[in-house]
Every structure is written in structure tokens, then in C-alpha cells.
Amino acid sequence: MLGHDAIAQALVDQGVDTVFGVLGDANLFIGDCLMRVHDVHYIAATHEASAVMMAQGFARATGRLGVATVTHGPGLTNAMTALIEGVRSNTPMVLVAGDTPTLDLHHLQNIPQRALVEATGSAFHPVRGPQTIATDVAAAMRRAMTERRPVVLNIPLEFEWEEVDYVAAPLARPLDLAVDADLAALDVALGIVASAARPLVLAGRGAVASGAHDALVALAERLGAPLCTSLLGSSYFAGEPCNLGVFGTLSTPIGAEVIMQADCVISFGAALNRYTTHEGTLLHGKRVVQVDLDPHRLGSTVPVDAAVVGDARRVAETMTAMLEAVDHRPSGFRSAELADRIAQWVPDAFDDKSTTSSVDPRRAVLELDRILPADRTVVIDAGRFMLDALTLPVPEPLALVTTHAFGSIGLGMASSIGAAVGVPQRPAVFLVGDGGFMMGGLNELHTAVHNELDVIVVLFNDGSYGAEHVQLVNKQMDTSSSLHHWPDFTTVAGALGAEAVAVRCVDDFGQAEKAVVQRAPGRPVFIEIAVDPDVSSRIPR
């Protein structure tokens, strides 16, 4: 077979059944073979960054490897921002990228692709030659799964037209990094944990990936510790009696109160970034034990008192066994009284600033929670609106997909498409601001319509770049540079084929609810919510 057929065959042999991409000279025949010969589910994006973000949304929502493909030169440069997002969110994916012919130094689209890829933090994995295609594809996939970052599989165009004696490579599997902890490090950590009077157990997405739920619950019970999660671990401990919810900027009042009282935080698979720790202030006066598979993360964002390299589940099980062996008695920090307070807590009343022409974003999120299906995947773009949007509940951690790791707006629409493709039994609810939607949402709404996906787009339209607007307001400067006169989004979305509803006041949510409940199979819903740019619930003035 020819090289491009071998690439397609190798991907299929490795279990790839879904690919997102934009076709060009250097990947056209790979994509054609995937679709025509192998019946792979191929989603055509309108922009290369979107193709990469679709693969990331697929990976984040499913826990599987995402796969995308782009052509050489501008096809790859268009994907740079999305690749950085994937690196910083530790998303395992393979980007199959064609390259210009090796000997054609004057090709119009010739660029140093290795240098560009490595500058993003992604791994560059070249196909060494036509006869190594199968093993190179397998190795790239193994790297992506093991290193939990994007890997760019780079294929010079001339390899695609050479004859290949194809032999399938063994199925790629991630290396087993679920190692047991070093006993000396574990002994130091246990000394801190066992002596704590008010300990907390904190789980991040790394704990979710290791399947550590039961082990962490057992450890918390042995320690007498309440449970909490990072944002990306949202709902991991749902139903547990002493679950404080999110630890950090988005903590509930009860959660924040208990966190401030704690004297020890035992973190499993959480990065302890500035948002989780509220710029480090939530860890003041506390001893911190951090457990993570990646030694480079330990103590990288905040000082820690004990660092343990190891798999969250295994370390938690070992800690519990060692505590049981010495008959360690639980602290009184976890109590029936605390469980009752958590169970009876209702969100605080707020000064609802909704009007006849706009909706307070806090009220909007409450209304959305009421009208949207409870079993949903929630995808959230970046922007000022997101601090309210992130309070929308999700059924389990993988049902929350964020695109905030690089601080770029406009990446979320594509991620919602990947999530909808990967988890079709749940609607993908995509929350976005007007600036982000114009930057990278409008074009891919067409893709969602064309592919008949169960996507519900919720647009918070304040007619501005909101984060910049509030800075100008705070400095008492002219805000006109932050304001925009966008097209009528509801009309445009309807023209693209979505069921479109405009929400100008709270009463209009009745029409939005009707559109959601009665949505036709395969027809995305678009809900535009009018928001006042001067109403901001979570950014201080």
C-alpha cells in the first residue's frame, strides 16, 4: 500500500475511530482513506485550531485519546494556540500533521515545524521513513497517553506516496506509572497527616484519572477529614456527607469557612494552582502534603511540607492501611454537625440586578440549571462570564470541560463539539461570552449543525470584552474601546440552522426552556442571554 494508506491503517489498528481535522495538500489522502476505506467518523472543522480543540474536548469528556489532523505550514501554525492549551491542560492527543517535501526547501509553505511544535510544549514525533509508519504511529500514541500532552506526528509529504510493506504494530498502551510511593517520603507525609487536628482531603483531576474515589473516601473517614476537590474534580464526592465541594476561588461560604479552619491539606492529583489556593491564601497556616504522579508538579506552585510521588489511589490505600495498623483515631473535624450544615445549605440570596432588558448573570445560571438536562456535559469558554458559569453543576468530573489553561477566549465551541461527539448520550452545554463566540464560535456552530450534534449553546452577550471593560470602569476611564456592536446573534444562529432563542429578561427563560425540552434530534439550540456589561457579580470594583 501507499504511505498515506499505511498511516490511515496504522491509526485504525491502534483503535482510532474518530478524527477531527481540516484537510490540505499534506493530509488530504490520509483523511480520504480514513473515511472511504475505514469508515472512521471524521468531523471537518472550519479552522485548524478548532480541529485540535475538538480532539481535546473529545479527550477531556471521554478520558480517551483525541486525534486530529492538519496540513503543513499555515495548517500547523493556525493550531498553535490550541496546542498550548492542550499542553497546559495535560490533554493526551495526537495531531497528525503533514510536512512539506524534505528536499523542497523553497516550498511556499515550508517552515521549521519541529521548532514551532516544541515551542508550544507539545512533543514532536517524526515519521522516520515509509517503512516505519506503523511503529511510529504507535509510539506517538503511547507518548501522548503516557506524557498526557499533545504529540504532533510529523509526516513529510513524499513518504505518503511511497510503497509500504505494511505490518501492524502492537497496540499502544500508556506506560504504567502508577508506582507505589517511596516509603521514606510516605513516612514524612504520614507524620504530618496523623498529627493534624483539622485535616482536609483534596482531590484533583489526577485523582479522578487514577480511580481514587473509594480510597480517598476511606482515608478521609480514617482521618476524620472533610472532602473537597479542585474545580476539575467537581462533583467527585457528590453524595458524601462531608463533601465541601470546590476548594478555592469558587468555594461555598461553608466550604470557605471550614477550609480556613483546617490545619492540614492532603492533596491528591491537584496542581494547587493560584485559583485552587486563592493566590496561596487558603494554605496560610496549614501544613500541606502533596501527592502526584509527576514529580515536577510537587511544590511547583506553593511550598509543601511533604511531597509524595505516586498514584493517588495506591498512595491513599497505603496511607489508610498504615493508619489502621497503628489504630489511628479520627479527628473530630469531620462531624455529623458539619454534614447537617452542608446538607441544609442553600445559596445565599443576592441583589438580583436583572431588568426588563438584561439578566443578572447569577440569576441566569440559576435559571439554566433549572431548564437544562441534569445529565449534561458542560463546556465553558474563557471570559469574565465564566466565574458565574463555572457554578453550573455537573454530574461528574469528566462532564466539566474548560478551555482556560492558556487564558485564550474562543476555544470552547470546538471543544463542545468534541465532547458531543465523544459522549453523545449527554447534551453538550456550551457557555460562552460574545467576544469568544465571535472569535471562535460562530464558524463552528455551523459544524455542530452540519453534524447534527446535541449541543446547547448559551451566549452571555454584554456587547463588550467584559474583563477589559471592568478594568476601564475601575480606573474611571472611557469604556468605548471595550464595547462592540455585534450582529444579531439570534438571527445569525437561526440562519445557520440552530433553534435560536433570545432571552432579554428573566421571563424569556420560558421560551428557552421550551426550546431545550422540545429540541429536535440533531438540531443544536442557541440561547442568547442579554447581560449588562456593568453588572459583574464576582470581579471587585
C-alpha positions in Angstrom: 0.0 0.0 0.0 1.0 3.6 -0.3 2.3 5.6 2.6 -0.9 7.6 3.2 -2.9 4.4 3.3 -0.5 3.0 5.8 -0.9 6.0 8.1 -4.7 5.6 8.0 -4.4 1.8 8.5 -2.0 2.3 11.5 -4.4 4.8 13.2 -7.3 2.3 12.8 -5.1 -0.6 14.0 -4.5 1.5 17.2 -8.2 1.8 17.8 -8.9 5.3 16.4 -12.5 5.6 15.3 -12.9 9.4 15.4 -10.8 12.1 13.9 -11.2 15.9 13.7 -9.5 17.9 11.1 -9.0 20.4 8.3 -7.7 18.8 5.0 -5.0 20.3 2.8 -2.3 19.1 0.4 -0.3 17.2 3.1 -3.1 15.3 4.8 -5.9 15.1 2.2 -5.3 11.5 1.2 -4.8 10.3 4.8 -8.3 11.8 5.6 -9.8 10.3 2.4 -8.6 6.8 3.3 -9.8 7.1 6.9 -13.3 8.0 5.7 -13.6 6.0 2.4 -11.8 2.8 3.3 -12.1 2.6 7.1 -15.4 4.4 7.8 -13.8 6.5 10.5 -16.0 9.2 12.0 -14.4 12.3 10.5 -15.5 15.7 11.7 -14.5 18.5 9.4 -13.6 21.7 11.3 -13.6 25.1 9.6 -10.2 26.1 11.3 -7.2 24.1 12.4 -7.3 25.4 15.9 -10.9 24.2 16.1 -9.9 20.7 14.9 -7.3 20.5 17.7 -9.8 21.8 20.3 -12.4 19.3 19.1 -9.9 16.5 19.7 -9.2 18.0 23.2 -12.9 18.2 24.0 -13.3 14.6 23.0 -10.4 13.6 25.2 -11.4 15.6 28.2 -15.0 14.4 28.1 -14.3 10.7 27.4 -10.9 10.0 29.1 -9.8 8.6 25.7 -7.0 9.8 23.4 -8.1 12.6 21.0 -6.9 12.6 17.4 -6.8 15.5 14.9 -5.1 16.2 11.6 -3.9 19.3 9.8 -1.8 20.1 6.7 1.7 21.7 6.7 2.7 25.3 7.1 -0.3 27.5 7.9 -2.3 24.5 8.8 0.1 23.9 11.6 0.6 27.5 12.6 -3.1 28.0 12.9 -3.2 25.3 15.5 -0.5 26.8 17.8 -2.8 28.4 20.4 -4.8 25.2 20.7 -1.7 23.1 21.1 -0.6 25.3 24.0 -4.0 24.9 25.6 -3.6 21.1 25.3 -0.2 21.2 26.9 -1.2 23.3 29.8 -4.4 21.3 30.4 -2.4 18.0 30.2 -4.6 16.6 27.5 -3.5 13.5 25.7 -3.9 13.8 22.0 -2.2 13.1 18.7 -2.1 15.7 15.9 -1.3 14.1 12.5 0.5 16.9 10.6 1.7 16.7 7.1 5.0 18.4 6.3 6.4 19.8 3.1 8.7 17.5 1.0 12.1 17.2 2.7 14.1 18.2 -0.4 11.9 21.1 -1.5 13.4 24.0 0.6 11.6 26.6 -1.4 8.1 25.2 -1.0 5.7 28.0 -0.4 4.5 26.5 3.0 7.9 25.3 4.2 8.5 26.2 7.9 10.6 24.6 10.7 7.7 22.6 12.1 9.8 20.9 14.8 10.8 24.3 16.3 7.2 25.6 16.2 5.8 22.4 17.8 8.4 22.3 20.6 7.8 26.0 21.4 4.3 25.1 22.4 5.5 22.4 24.8 4.0 19.7 22.6 6.1 16.6 21.7 7.4 16.5 18.1 7.4 12.9 16.8 8.6 12.5 13.2 7.8 9.5 11.0 11.3 8.2 10.3 10.5 6.7 6.9 7.8 4.9 4.9 8.6 1.5 6.4 8.4 2.7 10.0 4.9 4.3 9.7 3.1 1.7 11.8 5.6 1.7 14.7 5.9 5.5 14.6 2.2 6.0 14.8 2.0 3.5 17.8 4.9 5.3 19.5 3.3 8.7 19.1 0.1 7.4 20.6 1.9 5.8 23.5 3.8 9.0 24.2 0.5 11.1 24.2 -1.1 8.7 26.7 1.9 8.4 29.0 3.0 12.0 28.9 -0.5 13.4 28.9 0.1 16.1 26.4 -0.3 16.7 22.6 2.1 14.8 20.4 2.5 16.0 16.8 3.1 13.1 14.4 5.0 14.8 11.6 4.9 13.2 8.1 6.9 14.6 5.1 4.7 14.6 2.1 6.9 12.3 -0.1 6.5 9.4 2.4 2.8 9.4 1.7 3.4 8.3 -1.9 6.0 5.6 -1.4 5.1 1.9 -1.4 5.0 0.3 2.1 5.2 -3.3 3.1 2.8 -2.7 6.0 3.0 -4.8 9.2 0.7 -3.7 12.0 2.4 -2.6 15.2 1.4 -3.9 18.7 -1.4 -1.9 20.3 0.0 1.1 22.0 -0.7 1.3 25.8 0.4 4.0 28.2 3.3 3.1 30.4 2.2 2.1 33.9 3.3 5.0 36.0 1.0 4.0 38.9 4.0 3.4 41.1 3.9 2.9 44.9 5.3 5.8 46.9 8.8 5.9 48.3 8.5 4.7 51.9 10.7 7.4 53.4 8.6 10.2 51.7 5.4 8.5 52.8 6.7 8.2 56.4 7.2 12.0 56.4 3.8 12.7 54.9 2.1 10.3 57.4 3.7 12.0 60.3 2.2 15.3 59.3 -1.2 13.8 58.4 -1.5 11.7 61.6 -0.7 14.7 63.8 -3.3 17.0 62.2 -6.2 18.1 64.3 -8.3 19.5 61.4 -7.2 17.7 58.2 -8.8 18.1 54.7 -8.6 15.6 51.8 -8.4 17.4 48.4 -8.8 15.6 45.1 -7.9 17.0 41.7 -8.3 15.6 38.1 -5.3 13.4 38.7 -7.1 11.6 41.4 -10.1 11.2 39.1 -7.9 9.7 36.4 -6.4 7.1 38.9 -9.9 6.0 40.1 -9.1 7.0 43.6 -12.6 7.9 44.8 -13.2 5.0 47.2 -9.6 5.1 48.5 -9.9 8.8 49.3 -13.2 8.4 51.0 -11.8 5.6 53.2 -8.7 7.8 54.0 -10.9 10.8 54.9 -13.1 8.6 57.2 -10.0 7.2 58.9 -8.6 10.7 59.4 -11.9 12.4 60.3 -11.3 14.7 57.4 -13.9 16.5 55.2 -13.6 16.0 51.5 -13.1 18.7 48.8 -12.0 18.9 45.2 -10.3 21.3 42.7 -12.5 22.8 40.1 -11.6 20.0 37.7 -12.6 17.4 40.3 -16.1 18.9 40.6 -18.8 16.5 41.9 -16.3 13.7 42.5 -17.5 13.4 46.1 -21.2 14.1 45.4 -23.4 12.4 47.9 -20.7 12.1 50.5 -21.9 13.6 53.8 -18.9 15.8 54.5 -18.2 17.0 50.9 -17.3 20.7 50.9 -17.3 20.9 47.1 -14.8 23.1 45.3 -11.7 24.2 47.2 -10.6 27.6 46.1 -12.0 30.7 44.5 -15.4 29.1 43.9 -15.8 27.7 47.4 -19.2 27.9 49.0 -19.4 30.0 52.2 -19.5 26.8 54.3 -16.6 25.4 52.3 -14.5 28.5 52.7 -15.2 28.6 56.5 -14.1 25.0 57.0 -11.1 25.4 54.7 -9.9 28.4 56.7 -10.2 26.4 60.0 -8.2 23.4 58.6 -4.6 22.9 59.8 -3.6 20.3 57.1 -4.4 19.8 53.4 -3.6 16.4 51.9 -3.8 17.0 48.1 -4.1 14.1 45.6 -3.6 14.8 41.9 -4.3 18.6 42.1 -1.9 21.2 40.8 -2.6 23.6 43.7 -2.6 26.5 41.3 -3.4 30.1 42.2 -7.1 29.6 41.7 -7.4 26.5 43.8 -5.3 28.1 46.6 -6.8 31.6 46.0 -3.3 33.0 45.4 -1.9 30.8 48.2 -4.0 32.5 50.9 -6.1 29.4 51.6 -3.0 27.5 52.6 -1.7 30.1 55.1 -1.1 28.5 58.5 -1.6 24.9 57.1 0.7 22.1 56.6 0.5 20.7 53.0 1.0 17.2 51.8 1.0 16.9 48.0 0.7 13.5 46.2 1.2 13.4 42.4 2.5 11.1 39.7 4.5 13.9 38.2 7.4 14.9 40.4 7.7 18.2 38.6 4.4 19.3 39.9 5.3 18.7 43.6 5.8 22.1 45.3 5.9 23.9 41.9 3.1 26.4 42.7 3.2 26.6 46.5 5.6 25.4 49.2 4.7 22.0 50.6 5.7 20.2 53.8 5.8 16.8 52.3 5.9 15.6 48.7 5.0 12.1 47.6 5.5 10.8 44.1 2.9 8.1 43.4 -0.5 7.2 42.1 -3.4 8.8 44.1 -5.3 5.6 44.6 -2.3 3.5 45.7 -0.9 6.1 48.0 -4.3 6.7 49.7 -4.8 3.0 50.2 -1.3 2.6 51.7 -1.9 5.6 54.0 -5.1 4.1 55.2 -3.6 0.7 55.8 -0.7 2.3 57.8 -3.0 4.4 59.9 -5.2 1.4 60.6 -2.1 -0.6 61.6 -1.4 1.9 64.4 -5.1 2.2 65.3 -5.1 5.9 64.4 -8.3 7.6 65.8 -10.2 10.1 63.5 -10.1 13.7 64.3 -13.4 15.5 65.2 -13.1 17.8 62.3 -15.4 15.6 60.2 -18.7 15.6 62.2 -22.4 14.9 61.9 -23.0 18.6 62.7 -20.9 19.6 59.7 -22.7 17.1 57.5 -26.0 18.6 58.5 -24.9 22.1 57.8 -23.7 21.1 54.3 -27.0 19.2 53.6 -29.1 22.2 54.7 -27.1 24.9 53.0 -28.8 26.9 50.2 -27.1 29.5 48.1 -27.2 33.0 49.7 -29.7 35.5 48.4 -28.2 38.1 46.2 -29.2 41.5 44.9 -30.7 40.4 41.6 -29.9 43.2 39.1 -32.0 41.7 36.3 -34.1 44.3 34.4 -36.6 44.3 31.6 -33.7 44.3 29.1 -31.0 42.3 30.7 -30.4 39.4 33.1 -28.1 39.3 36.1 -25.6 36.5 35.3 -26.1 34.9 38.7 -29.8 34.6 38.0 -29.1 33.4 34.5 -27.0 30.4 35.9 -29.8 29.5 38.3 -32.4 29.6 35.5 -30.1 27.5 33.3 -29.7 24.9 36.0 -33.4 24.7 36.2 -34.1 24.3 32.4 -31.2 22.3 31.2 -31.0 18.4 31.4 -29.3 17.4 34.7 -27.2 14.8 32.9 -25.1 17.1 30.8 -21.5 17.9 29.7 -20.7 21.5 30.5 -18.1 23.2 28.3 -17.0 26.7 29.3 -15.1 29.2 27.3 -12.8 31.8 28.8 -14.0 35.3 29.7 -15.5 37.4 32.5 -18.8 35.5 32.4 -17.0 32.2 33.3 -16.8 32.9 37.1 -20.6 32.6 37.2 -20.8 30.0 34.5 -18.5 27.7 36.5 -21.0 27.4 39.2 -23.4 25.5 36.9 -23.4 21.9 38.4 -22.1 18.9 36.6 -23.0 15.2 37.2 -19.3 14.1 37.5 -15.8 15.5 36.9 -15.4 14.4 33.2 -18.6 16.3 32.5 -16.8 19.6 33.0 -14.6 20.7 30.1 -12.8 24.1 30.4 -10.6 25.9 28.0 -8.9 28.3 30.4 -5.4 26.9 30.7 -3.8 29.4 28.3 -6.3 32.2 29.0 -7.5 32.4 25.4 -11.1 33.1 24.5 -12.8 31.5 21.6 -11.6 27.9 22.1 -14.8 26.4 23.7 -17.2 25.9 20.8 -14.9 23.4 19.2 -14.4 21.6 22.5 -18.1 21.3 22.9 -18.3 19.6 19.5 -15.6 17.1 20.5 -17.5 16.5 23.8 -20.8 16.0 22.0 -19.2 13.5 19.6 -17.4 11.6 22.4 -20.4 11.5 24.8 -23.5 11.6 22.5 -25.8 10.4 25.3 -25.4 13.7 27.1 -26.1 17.1 25.6 -23.0 19.3 25.4 -24.0 22.6 27.1 -21.6 25.3 25.9 -21.4 28.6 27.8 -19.5 31.5 26.1 -19.2 35.3 26.0 -19.9 37.4 23.0 -16.3 38.1 22.3 -15.3 34.5 22.5 -18.2 33.5 20.3 -17.2 35.9 17.6 -13.6 34.8 17.7 -14.1 31.1 17.5 -17.7 30.1 18.0 -19.8 31.4 15.1 -17.8 29.4 12.5 -18.1 26.1 14.4 -21.7 26.5 15.2 -22.2 25.6 11.6 -20.1 22.5 12.2 -22.4 21.4 15.0 -25.5 22.0 12.9 -24.0 20.2 9.9 -23.1 17.2 12.0 -26.5 17.2 13.8 -25.0 17.3 17.3 -26.8 17.6 20.6 -25.2 20.9 21.5 -26.9 23.7 23.5 -25.0 27.0 23.1 -25.6 29.6 25.8 -24.3 33.1 24.9 -23.8 35.7 27.6 -23.9 38.9 25.5 -22.8 42.0 27.2 -21.7 43.7 24.0 -18.2 44.1 25.2 -14.9 42.5 26.1 -16.1 42.2 29.7 -12.8 41.7 31.5 -11.3 44.7 29.8 -14.5 46.7 30.3 -14.4 46.3 34.1 -10.8 47.4 34.2 -11.6 50.6 32.4 -14.5 51.2 34.7 -12.4 50.6 37.8 -9.9 53.2 36.6 -12.7 55.6 35.7 -11.7 55.6 32.0 -13.7 55.8 28.8 -15.1 52.3 28.2 -15.9 52.8 24.5 -12.8 50.8 23.3 -14.2 47.7 25.1 -17.7 47.9 23.7 -18.8 46.2 20.5 -21.8 46.4 18.2 -22.2 42.7 17.2 -24.6 41.3 14.6 -27.9 40.0 15.8 -26.7 36.7 17.1 -30.1 35.0 17.4 -30.9 35.8 13.8 -27.4 34.6 12.6 -27.6 31.4 14.6 -31.1 30.7 13.2 -29.8 31.3 9.7 -27.1 28.7 10.4 -29.7 26.1 11.3 -29.9 26.2 15.1 -33.1 26.6 17.1 -32.4 30.1 18.3 -34.0 31.9 21.3 -33.3 35.4 22.6 -33.5 36.0 26.4 -33.8 39.7 27.2 -35.4 39.3 30.6 -36.0 36.6 33.2 -39.5 35.8 31.8 -37.9 34.8 28.5 -36.4 31.7 30.1 -39.8 30.1 29.5 -39.2 30.2 25.7 -35.6 28.9 26.3 -36.9 26.0 28.4 -39.4 25.1 25.6 -36.6 25.1 23.0 -34.5 22.9 25.2 -37.2 20.4 26.2 -38.7 20.2 22.7 -35.4 20.3 20.8 -35.4 18.2 17.6 -32.8 15.3 17.5 -29.7 16.6 15.8 -30.6 20.3 15.9 -28.4 22.4 18.1 -30.1 25.0 20.4 -28.8 28.5 20.7 -29.8 30.7 23.7 -28.6 34.3 23.7 -28.8 36.0 27.1 -28.6 39.8 27.3 -26.2 40.9 30.1 -25.4 44.4 31.3 -21.6 44.9 31.0 -21.8 46.9 34.2 -23.3 44.1 36.2 -20.5 41.8 37.4 -21.0 39.6 40.3 -17.5 38.3 41.0 -15.0 40.9 39.9 -14.4 43.6 42.6 -14.8 47.2 41.8 
